[in-house]
Amino acid sequence: LPRYRLNLDGPAVARQEEITAGVLPMLGLFVSAQPAPGFQISGRLEGGQASGSAMVNASANAVWRITPNVALGAGLRYVSGHVKDESLGIGALFANSRLDFRLGGPQFFANFAF
């Protein structure tokens, strides 16, 4: 399991704690199609929940293979979730604490294969 170091620093708190993060089991669906030679579209939707923590990951991409070894792509991505304080190991410090996160937007990428 991955280990992280959490540093809390402020006027009322100065604390450092090492925590061990568990794995959140995910269940998902992935689809891919090639409507034309050299062009591929794909989508992914997955999510998971355990011990009061949850996560959703979704993306849709279009990829144009310029050569057999080089491809350019663009798409949209959305990730959202929350982790409860039991997973972070800081429940004694902050009662009912929770870490919420969300990101999303366009993405552009290049793939190189050799």
C-alpha positions, 0 to 999 in steps of 0.5 A: 500500500502507498504511504504518504506524509501529511503536514498540517501547519497553521496558527493553531496546529503543527502536526506531521503524520504518516498515513497508509492509503488503501486501494479503492476498488473500481468497477467500470465500462470502457468502449472503443471504436474505429470508424475510419482507418487511422481514427479511433474514438473511445470512452470510459466510465468507472466508479467505486465506493468503500469505507465512506470514500467514493470516486468517479472517473469519466473520459471521452477521446478521439485519436488520429494515428498519423503514422503507425508509431505516432498518434495525436488525441483530444478529449474531455475528462471528469474526475470527482470524489471524496475521502473521509477522515478515517482513510486519512488518519486525521479523524482525531484532529478534525472531527467529521473531516472530509477531502473533496476533489473534482477536476475536469476539462479538455485534454490533449495528448500525443502517443509515441510507440516504438 
